[in-house]
Amino acid sequence: MKKLSKIIVGLCIVVLVLIVGLGMAVRSILTEENIKDAVVSKAESFLGRKVSMGKVTASLTSGITLQNFVVKEEDGVTDFLRIKAVVLQYNLGTLLDKELQINELLIQEPVVRVIKNKDGNYNFSSLVDSANSEPVGKTDSTALALPLALIVDTINLQKISVNFQDAEKQIPDFIVLGNLKVGGELGVGSDSWVFYGDANFTVDAFYGELAPKAKLSVSFDQANIQYSATISVDQEQALFQGEVVDYMGLPDVTMDISSKQLNLKYLAGIAAALPEKAKDEQQNGLVSDLDKSRSANSLASVKAHGKITLLKALYEQLEFTDFQTEYSLQDGVLLLKDLKAATAGGTVEGQFTMDLNKYDPSYQGSVSGQSLDITEIGRGLGKDFAEVISGSLQTNATFSGQGFASNQIKKNLSMQTDYSLLDGQLQNTKLTEDLAEITGLPELQTVSFKDITGKIKLLTGGKILVDTVFHNKDFSASTDGTVDVAGKLKLPVVVRVSPEMVEKIGHKDLSRYLVQENGETIVHLDVGGSLERPVVALDKNYFKKVVHKAVVDQIFHHLDKYKAEKEGQPDEEQDPEKIPIEPVLDLLNNFLRR
């Protein structure tokens, strides 16, 4: 026991000597003066900014602590970066070999202030220029002026705060708060780091009247990133999740987007909340060619794909359910395919392609609808037509254009729609009321129909071509006309009334003039005015032709009758005192027939 006690005491003495020796080594190598001189002088030389540091402590138990590390703006007064404390927890066993192995580099409460100036440069631009101007070979571990090799196991950033502001208000101002932890083998100057980590952030942005928020969690290694982000604007919220493969080389992004409910009109109208200057520059073409080129090229090398799934989407009060589509972005071209949703008792499908290689993107696509309740659509969109028309809508539309500013849409958008409306009713419309008045058929104020079919073609520049045919058991109607940019109507309408309805026409003179050989009554109308206030009237030119033909037919009838009667009389019964009429009749007959 005495021998064991002596051994234990001896070991304790050895350990105590080692601790004292390590303490002396720490104090001799990592003094406050040495550290401040090394860090501050090198940082100022490397960054080209004024750098300051508070108290420095170094001990065997707590490691090395640098307090109040500050990098100033170019003015030397305003803080660019402020860190409350930098704590280095090191491996004691490596100090005697002059190798500093950092078990953990803890950076507490780093606060960064990022400003985009009116000239387009950032307040860190000079830092980048200064760093790039450093001679090659001066940025490795020997440049730290510490007689130690440096290896870091873990870097831990706690309570990060980034405050971004744009003097031009073209990019949203935002505040980022979060934490970041990186582990692995991080040797300073090493060409082959092996690392992994995770991070979580919250983002509060401010852009005009908008205040979007985001919560982001990330895990990563030296090759890939996995992420999940919840982004919200007012009551709208969506989840973005996926991964980025080979983000240090040729990134391939997978991003799936999902939401329980989104208001599509609200999201589409977000542009209305843009700051006025940014909005005016975009709409009036004041963006510089350089900015356009940068914007167009920024997505050229990005590769992305994923799915979009919305349980419910609203536009006005029109509800879409089970909205889903797949998308891909490659070589600057965005493709949406297999777009599907249910709405208004039916379904819609479509596809969309957009070329983002230009500042004003060009786009094209198609959308089709089956068994859509036109009344439900109208009510959902808050349109008046919901109260005057019903039926089941089938439609197929193709479109193309370039740019999304209102003047660009008006100038460049073109569209062609084939449609049919089945088993419906028209009631209490200006068209049917005027038609009922003109024909004297009150039944036409409310009209049931078997189908309405046709084409609507929107030409670039805003002009609309309309070709429509209407059928029911009593009459049919067709039009082939135009709606100009200002909404002015020029729609000639031909109405064909069945023989049964002819008998009911209140204006007998009208029916007498318009009855055709096949027993149909044809009424030619002009629909003019505007989309808001259509005006229906008889086609005067056509009506004149019909009246003229009726008068001429009557003249021929009486001429032929007179001639027949004349030819039937004996010569001796003719009055020799009367002027011969045959030459006059022949002349008139030939003239009228011509």
ABEGO torsion letter per residue (X at the ends): XAAAAAAAAAAAAAAAAAAAAAAAAAAAABBAAAAAAAAAAAAAAAAGBBBBBBBBBBBAAAEBBBBGBBBBBAAGABBABBBABBBBBBBAAAAAAGBBBBABBBBBGBBBBBBBBAAGBBAAAAAAAAAAABBBGAABAAAAGBABBBBBABBBBBGBBBBBBBAAGABBBBBBBEBBBBBEBBBBGBABBBBBBBBBBBBBBBBEABBBBBBBBBBBBAABBBBBBBBBBEABBBBBBEBBBGAABBBBBBBBBBBABBBAAAAAAAAAABBAAAAAAAAAGABBAAAAAAAAAAAAABBBBEBBBBABBBBEABBBBGBBBBBBBBGGBBBBBGBBBBBGGBBBBBBBBBBAABABBBBBBBBBBBGBBAAAAAAAAGBAAAAABBEBBBBBBBBBBBEABAAAAAAABBBBBBBBBBGBBBBGBAAAAAAAAAAGBAAAABBBBABBBEBBBBBBGGBBBBBBBBBBAABBBBBBBBBBAAGBBBBBBBBBBBAAAAAABABAAAAAAABBAAGBBBBBBBBBEBAABBBBBBBAAAAAAAAAAAAAAAAAAAAAAAAAAAAABBAAABBAABBBAAAAAAAAAAAAAX
